[in-house]
């Protein structure tokens, strides 16, 4: 019983983290059709910045500062790299973001060195006890922020005027332009939001996970699984997929024999691709 | 218009890729003098284990600097040429080949991941170049019949035996008696080999393996696995986790209020970055093949020189790199003037190496390779105390008393 409860709750916490990492990717993918391979590398950069700025008196201030920094970074990436290639084949954007990931990784290696770094002592100690399961507070906070980010992004895209403009611009660029929407501006905002949310989780993530230059590789792969599973570009789908992936990971690790537990997520992924290639929530926001 | 955009897009890609190449090149090493004796080092300087590669590179560089300041090898400079394998076996083989055939190095050393080491050993065998392996611990490396491969680091079964010996010993020295152990290993060949070695050592020591759980290296959320291990009745955990996951495991144990010995192989725990855990690090005891506190003058001198030069504590990997450099120096000297690769290999097969530098690792003073090309230094248990790894076991190499948990 306590194995199940522990696996269930830590799966949900994992899901919250996966949401936080994936929704930005889903947003950029969904509304812009841009496959951003540098998403993980940008998360890595956000984590290093979180460690560098250190304690600003309150972790919330660090969060807001990092959101600003990463949103600006997202905007710059869009204006400098994506926009010039926006009308080209998707392969170009894919190569550009892949190139950016390589540059960021090597720059981090050069500037921060190769040793893993973290801030486990950032002052969020102890665990939440619930039905016999122990959930470290920093992971709980991380998951809560992930859920909050997901809801906020979803509301932003579906309810706000800017969100509707973003969707309009992504669905029919020409029509959007004709109706007076500044397409380039709204897409830059979408990119800034998608990357900016990475800044919100970085200050918490460095308390549970060490950062090294190649950290992005690990996250970007799982984030892509979540985005594709959810139905490319659907924020709601990504949220549901994150829960499925998180639970599959922890329940698989607890109950499946040997290394089968590690493969569970990938087996699930292959099955979904075979039987529902458009993803769980394909073609919806 | 569209043609121009296409060109601009392509130009951006080209610019990004070349920028990354320039950055990557800055990481490498170059230059060298005419008549230096060159030795090739194939290690991970980028990729997921670049952190370990950095320690290793510094170990070689420090030894090179000392050796050359002290007159080199019979008046000639010793120079290490570095090749980056980034954790990839094919790249490792290519780098080794380039170093031997183009750069004409007289010997090879390095690699880290056992998979890479294995293919570099095959390459060295083909090219008849002596290859000194100071890191990888997979058993297969010395069980494949290689005659040019010489490993200074003990293989996994000896690490496993040290863990079970320690579990027995600590029960008589204030610790809790342990009868049941649980395994936590990754799903790679390394994890499989570790699990097999742990099972064998446990059986030999009269311990029961009650459960085996798996993880993906890099995972830090291990509470599902840990809860299963606790339910199985395990009183100690033998793991194959690398540093990232080991730190996650220690945090998980703490969050579950479960206080049991957790051990893994070498720098999977015993590394300076482990102290990022703060208070949680204290008391953790795990295996290492070297500790700066062991009673050995040359070893202490090395630790101080390393700290002075790099402003960081050395790891066992750095110590093994440094010792390998001195071993190579001694082998070349023993092989005689103008020694070629064949003469150096033959010296490594037959001679005993007694220089201080080559014996900063716990050998007891003499390093010698058996017929399989394996040397037999001791494996130690080190315990964390306020930012220092103290050697606590075996007693012959202990610098501090073991502090049982809760004590």
Interface residues (C-beta under 8 A of the other chain):
Chain A: X2 X3 X6 X7 X10 X11 X13 X14 X81 X84 X85 X87 X88 X92 X95 X96 X99 X100 X102 X103 X105 X106 X107 X109 X110 X113 X114 X115 X116 X117 X118 X119 X120 X121 X127 X133 X134 X135 X136 X139 X208 X209 X210 X212 X213 X214 X217 X218 X250 X251 X253 X254 X258 X259 X261 X262 X263
Chain B: X2 X5 X6 X8 X9 X10 X12 X13 X16 X17 X19 X20 X23 X24 X26 X27 X45 X46 X47 X48 X50 X51 X53 X54 X187 X191 X212 X213 X214 X215 X216 X218 X220 X221 X222 X223 X224 X225 X227 X228 X231 X243 X244 X247 X248 X251 X255 X256 X257 X272 X273 X276 X277 X278 X279 X280
